[in-house]
Amino acid sequence: GLAYCSFDRHMLDDYRPYVFRTTDFGLTWTDITGNLPDQAYVWVVREDPKNPRILYAGTELGLFVTFDRGEQWMKLHLGNLPVVAVHDILVHPRDNDLILGTHGRGIWILDTITFLQEIAPDHLGQEAYIFSMGPALRFGTKFTRYGMGDRLFRGENPPYGALITYYLKEKPAPDVTVSLEIMDEARQVIRRITDIPQAAGLNRTAWDLRLDGPRPRKKVVEAQDFFWGRPSGPQVLPGNYTVRLLVGEQSFEKPLRIQFDPTLASTPEDLQMQQAYAFELRDMQSFGNDALRALDGLLAQLQERKRMLQAQENEVPEEVMAAIDEHVTQITGIQDTLVKPEGRPFWSEGPRLIGRLSGLFRALEGANARPTAAQTSYLGELRQEFRTAMDTVNGYLGETAPELNGIFDQFQLPQVLIPGLIEY
């Protein structure tokens, strides 16, 4: 016999909200308008289909929610819902999204409201809490449009991957680390995410269902491609995982199930092979960037040494300057085989080894399918080219570069620090 009704009297210049509840099929009614704002006359009231204690009220002043059947209401605008009349409310029966029809401001969707349906006073009394997550779907995504296109006429898709919602009672102090860890079935940490929201109250972020990308040559903020952004890592396989929220020394966990797109015919063996190839390509990029980083450090030392010697009043032996110039040429030549020098347009010459590794990685990960025969053959070619390049780098660092310190010793100049070999 539980039911709700609301009345709208704004046409009679009465802008007050009116919401009532009955538990006896309408024989008697209880006023549950409570603390709704005086001017927030009500357009619609909806009961949550999964948690009947939760009611949503669409009013002239926005969306309100109660977690105790109307005893106490609170505004539910979160980070970006404007103050706008909400005329209709729907909880999607399949996706569990909260969908709002507004007056003149379009349709608004709050993705996956499992966290709302789970909220209880005990949770909000804790220092932190991570909410349950529905299954995350691994499916194909592809960049298909460049420029404005129809951007003004279409809605924004939800973030790809697993939506993770968590609560922080207070904003953490600067010395308190807040992060997320993803663990596999063996409880091994396979991904750590540190750049997450840390506001007091509810926070949400998304895990893109990927592992760490290749180690960068430079700082992460600088290691971005103009078109592709930061290099990404291999996709994880469908299965059971655990998401752990770390707030200082405290930890909070919830399970996560990753499912595969049921419309695709790829087998688990296909995805395992794809992941194995992706791991190999990622690791080759990492070792290539390790080599570049080592050579960058040595090159910077030589350039600084050259500037220092040129600034001296005493004449510098020609053998020293010639040796420095020769080694600078050798280093830049080796780097040129690994990556295209900065400043050269991409259309003027082909990609170098790391660019080709990155290109094959993107092509391989562009579909949720078994690697093709052509990709397998191409990987074999890149594998051999990679070994040759790493042997060249280690040959220079281990045999050729020490000759330069021998010349410095000969003329009683300080040595440079030569990086160790790349253990690939």
Summary of the structure (lengths in Angstrom):
residues: 424
radius of gyration: 30.0
end to end distance: 70.5
largest distance: 106.1
contacts: 1180
relative contact order: 0.08
helix: 31%
strand: 24%
